[in-house]
Amino acid sequence: MTTAAVVRHTTYPSLEHKRVVVTGGGSGIGAAMVEAFARQGSQVLFLDIAEADSRALERELHGLPVKPRYLPCDLTDMQGLKDTFGGIEKQIGTVQVLVNNAANDDRHRLEEVTPGYWDDRIAVNLRHLFFGAQAVAPGMRAAGSGVIINLGSISWRLGLTDLAIYQTAKAGIEGLTRALARELGACGVRVVCVVPGAVSTLRQSRLWLTPDAEADILKSQCLLARVEPRDVAAMALFLASDDARMCTGHEYFVDAGWC
């Protein structure tokens, strides 16, 4: 593996003071998003069911001038999701950037999937993206601007095993992105999809990443280094900023050239 070069991060003045909501922001890619937007001076609220991880992230980032704030929310609970977004608008005003990040890539075998498990996995990985967008769309429309960033995955393009429902949801997110971009574009709202590759997170390392698996990942990529959560967050920052004002309705890959 090559030695990683020193990375110097870009500052986007247009993100300062922006009201940003990140779903699934307590750990992994979501936590990197929370930190990255907060370091830009954005007012960040993040939603998660993992309270211990989320509170730890709040403490870790407590020293920032604009401190991110954690709101417990089960995104599979439709009334809870609606109430949470309604409360956010009352507290801080219109959400200007929504990062639809929350997901769960638990493995499942075809013959073991029940209708109930199917519904649960779609709720976790797809349904809340639509209803989160629905919740913030009226305010964005009224403001004449806003950005919705959906998190996809290269997994469905690769056709990996034991991930049929997850990959179905991730494929659907790209369709949802294009549909919402068309529906909201006339009001000045942009909708984009960030498509990560094999991102090196603690969860992946703990559950599935063996030395052989890591070697296979690097062999499949053009770049011989692992994608980190901060790499995905860097793409999200650009797409949320005014620098990306003409970017909408498309997918933006952060996969080290795998797909």
N, C-alpha and C positions, 0 to 999 in steps of 0.2 A: 504494500500500500504506500502511496506517495505521502509525503509530509504535507499537511495542510498549510496553505499560505496564511499570513496574517490578514484578517479581514477588517477593513475600515468601513463603518456603516454610514449610510446616507441619512441626512436629516431632511425631512419634508416639512417645510413651513406650513403647508396647507393642512397638515394633520394636527397642528397645535390646537388644543381646546376642542377638538372634534369629540362628539359624544359617540362612543363605540361600545357595542355589546358583542361579547365573544361567548358562544355556547361551548360547553365542554372545556372550559378554560382552566380547570384545576390542575391539569398535568399534561405531559406530552406536548404535542404540537400546539394545543390550545394554550398551555401555559406560556409557550414561547411567543404566541400571538399577544397575549395579555402584556407580557413584559415589553415586547417590541413597540406596541402602540403607546404604552405608558411612558416609555423613554422618549417618544416623540412629543410628549406633552398632551396626549389625548386623555380625555376623561373616560376611563374604562370601567365598565361593569362586566363581570363574567358570571355565567350560570353553570352550575354543575350539581350533581348529586353526591359527589365525593367530597364530603365536608372536611375531612382531615387534611387531604392534599390541598384543598382550596384555601383553608385557613393558613396552612403553612406557606403557601404562595403569597398571601396577603402580608404575612409577617416578613417574608424575604424581601418584598418590594416596598416595605413601609417607608423607607428612606427617600423614595422618589418624590419630587416636588408635587406631582399629581398622583395620589395613591390609588391604585386599582381597588375596586370594591367587589366582594363576593356576594352573590345572591343565590341561596339554595333554590333549585328548581328542577323538578322532574319533568323533562321535556316530553315524556310520553303521556303525561296527564294534561289533556287538552284544556281543561278549565284552569289548571295551575299555570300553564304556559300563557294563556290569555290574561290571567290576573297579574302575572309577573310583568309582562310587557306593558300592561296598562299602568301598573305602579311605577315602572321606569319612566314612562312619559310624564306622569304627574310629578315625579321627583326632579327630573333633570331636563325634561322637554323632549323634543323629537329626536329619535335615534338617527344619527347621520351615517353611521357605518354599522352594518350587521355582518358578523363573521359566523356563518353557519358551519361550525366545526364539529360539534358533538357526533360521535359514532362509536361503534363497538364491533370489532372484527373477530368475535368468537367463532371458532371453527364448528362446522356442523356437517354431518354426513347425510347424503340424499335420503337414504332409507329411514333415517331417524327423525326427519322433520315432520312435525304435526302442524295442522292449521293454526293452532294457538301460537306455536313457536314462530311460524312464518309471520303472523300478524305482529308479534312482539318485535321481531328483528326489523321489519319494515318501519314500525313506529320509532325504533331507536335510530335507524340509519337513513330514513327518507322523509317520513311524514312531517316531522317537526320543522324541517327546512321550509316546507311550503307554508306552514302555519306561522312560523316566525316571520317569514317574508310578508305574509298577509297582515300580521300585526303592525309591522313598521311602515308598510306601504302608504297608508293614508297620510301620515305625517310627512313622509318624503315627497309624496305627490304635492301636498300643499306647499312645501318649501321649494319645490322645483328642482330638487337635487337629492342625492343620496347614493350610497353604494351598498350592494348586497354581495358578499363574497361567499360562495358555496365551496365546500371542500369535497373534491372527488377522490379518485384513486385510479392508478394504472392497473389495478388488479383485474378488473373485468376485461381489459384489453388483452391481458396475458392469459386469461382463462385458467386461473389457479384452482387447485382442488380444495374441497371442503369449505368453500366460501360462496356457494351458489346464491344465497339470499343477500349476503353483503354485496356481492358483485352486481346483482340485479338492482339493488338500491343505488349503488354508485353510478351505474349506467344511467339510471333514471335521473340522477342529479344533473347530469349534463343536459338531458332533455328539458328538465325544469328550468335550468339556467337560461337556455335559449328562449323558452316560452316567456319567462318573466322579463327578460331583456326586451323582447318585442312589446310586451304589454305595458311596461313601465317607461320605455325609452322616450316616448313623446312628452313625458313629464320631467325629463332630465335625470331620471334615475338609471344608474348603471348596474347591471347584474353580470357577474363573472364567476368562473369556476377555476380554482387552483387544484391542480392534479399532482399530488405528491407521488414519488416512487416509494422505494423501501426506506422509510425514515427510521433512523436509529433512535429509539426511545427506550426507557427503562422497561416498559411493558413488553415490548418486542423481545428485548434481551432476556427478560425473566421467563417468558412463556415459550418462545419458539426459536430463538436465534442460537443455533449451534455453530461450531466452527465451519462445518461443511456448508450450512445454509449461508453463512456470511461469504464464504468463498464463491458460492454460486451467484450471489447478488453482485459482487464485484466483477465477476466474469461477464455478467449480462449487461453491465453498464459501460458507457464509453469512458466515463471518468472513474478512476480507480480510487475513489474515496466515498465514504458513506454520506448519504444525505442526512443532515441534521435538522431538528425542528426549527432552528434559527434560519435555515435556508428557505423553508416554506414561509416563515413569517416575513422574511425580506420581500418575497414576491407579493404577499398580501399588502404590505405597506405601500409598495409602488402602486398596486391596483386601486387602493383606497385613496391615493393622493390625487391632486389635481394634475400631476404629470401624466396620469393615465386617463385624461378626460375623454378620450375617444376610444377607449377600450371597453367593450361590452359584448355580451352574447357569445363569448368564446371561452375556450379552455387554455390555461397557461400551465405548462408542465414544469415540475421541479423534480426530475427523476434521474439526473446524471446521465441522461441519454440512453435509458433502458428501453423505453417504448417508442 
